[in-house]
Amino acid sequence: MGKEKEVFDKPLRIRFRGQYDYDGLISLLRSFYRRARMAIQEPKFKFKNGGNGAEVEFKFKGDLKVTHYIKIYLEIEGHGFDVKQKEVIIDNKKRMMTGGKMELKFQGKVNLDWAEMYEDKKSSAFRQKMLKTLQEFMDNPDGVSFGDNKVWGKKNIQKLVTKFHKETKEFLGMECV
């Protein structure tokens, strides 16, 4: 497969300390993948009890084939420290809230040739055929021009990651949205 390129130099981070709804946060993060029509994978989940509270680590991954050669990826990693659940009363209702520190990292990746359709092969006949196919596709009025590749690939996932980052801050009640 082609090479995945990260769309941000460093992942977008959220560092939060206080009370939050852990189950609601996980549901929100999973809903991002559903709304983006990405199949979600959860390759990592770790829960370890400790003296001051539990430590929680998780990771979500998803990908979406935008076109027959553009694929975008969304990864969210979370790490919670000193996590303790408490029963609190909010609007005269008892709810379980989680207190502690949480760090979330959001990163997007794009692959502009995931099927390796236009990768350089040793055979010059193969290369010529692929370049001719590419040129015909680009010249076709129904085809995709290079500018659209940027829009459907890198710009698309940047916009998506930024939107989900902002929604997570709003969910946590952070004022620096």
N, C-alpha and C positions, 0 to 999 in steps of 0.2 A: 504494500500500500504506500501511497505518497506520504510526504512528511507533514505532520501536524505543526502548526505555528500558533503560538500563544498570541492573543490579541492585545493583551496588556503586558507591559514590562514586568510588573509585579501584580499579584492578585489583589482585587479589591477586598479590603478587610473591614470587619466590624469587630470592635472590642467593646464588650458590654459587661457592666457589673451592676447587679441589683436583682430584683425579682422579675421573673418572666414566666410565661406559660410554655413549658418545654414541649408538651404534647402538641400544642397549637403551633409552635415554631416548626417542629418536624413535619406536621401536616402542611404548613405553608410551603416549606422547602420542596416537599414532594409534589405539591400542586403546580409549582413552576414547571416541572417536567411535563405534567399533563397538559398544561396550557400551551406549552411550546411544541406539543405533539412529539415528544421525545420518549423513547423507552428508557425507564430508569433502572439503573443498577446500583446496588448498595454493597460495594466490595469490602467495606470496613465498618464494623461497629464494635466498640470496646467499652466495657463498663467495669470500673474497679473501685471498690470501697476503700476508703482511707480514714485517717484520724479526723481531719477537719471536714471531710465530706467526700463524696464520690468524684471520680474522674471519668469523664465521658468523651469518647472520640468517635466520630462517624465521617463517612465520605459517601457522596452521591455522584454518580456519573450518568451522562446521557449523550446520545448523538442523534443527529437528524440528517438525512440525505436531502439536501436542498435541490440539487439538480443531479444529473447523471455523473457529474464529476466534482461537485462541491459538497462537502460534508462539514457540519459544524458540531462542536462538542461543548458541553457545559459541565463543569465540575464544581462541587461545593464541598468544602471540608469544614468540620466543626470540632472544637476542642473545648470542653467545659472543665473548670477547676472548682474545687470546694462546693460541689453541687449538693444541695440539701432541699428536700421537699418540705413544704410547710402548708398547713391549712389556714387560709386567710378568708376574711369576709369582704366581699366586693359587691356593692349594691344589695346588701342584705342577703347575699347568697354565699354559701361556703364553697370555696374553690381551692384546688390544690395548685399551688404556685411553686416554682423552683427558684431558689436563691443561689447566687454564686457568680462566678466569672465565666464568660463565654467569648470565644474568638471564632469568627466565621471567615472563611476565605472563598471568594468567588473568582473563577477563572474561566475564560472561554478560549476555545481553540478553533482553528479553521484548517481544512485540508482542501486545497484547490484541485487536487488530482487523486482522489481516494481510490479510484479504480485503476490507477496507473495507465491511463489511456494514452497519455502523451509523454511518458517517460522515455528518455533516450535509451534506445536499444542498440546493440552492436550492428545489427543488420541495417544497411543503408536503404534497402528496398522497403523494409518495415517502416523505417523513419519517414521516408518520402510519402508512403501511403497514409500514415497517421497525420503528417503535416497537411497533406491535401484534404483529408477528412476534416481536420480542424479548420482550415481556411474556408471550406464550403459551409461548415456550420456557422462560422462567424459572419460570413457574407449573406447568409440566409436571413430574410426579413423577420422570420419567426425565431431566429437563433438568438444567442446571447453574445453581447459584445464584451470586451474586457472590462469596461467600466462597470457593467452589471455584475461581473464576477466579484468586484470589490464590494458592491452594495449587498449582494446576496450572501457573500461570505463574511469578510472581516467586519464591515460596518453593521451587518445584521446581528452578529453575535455580540458585538460591543454594546449595541443598543439594548439587546435582551438582557445581558448581564447587569448593566447599569440599572435597568428598570427593576430587576429582581432584588438587587442590592438596596435600592431605595425603599422598596416595599417591605423588606425585612427590617430596616431601620424604623419605619413607621409602625410595624407590628410590635417591636420592642419598646416603642414609646420614646425613642431617642429624639432629642430636640435639635440635633445637628443634621437633620435630614437635608 
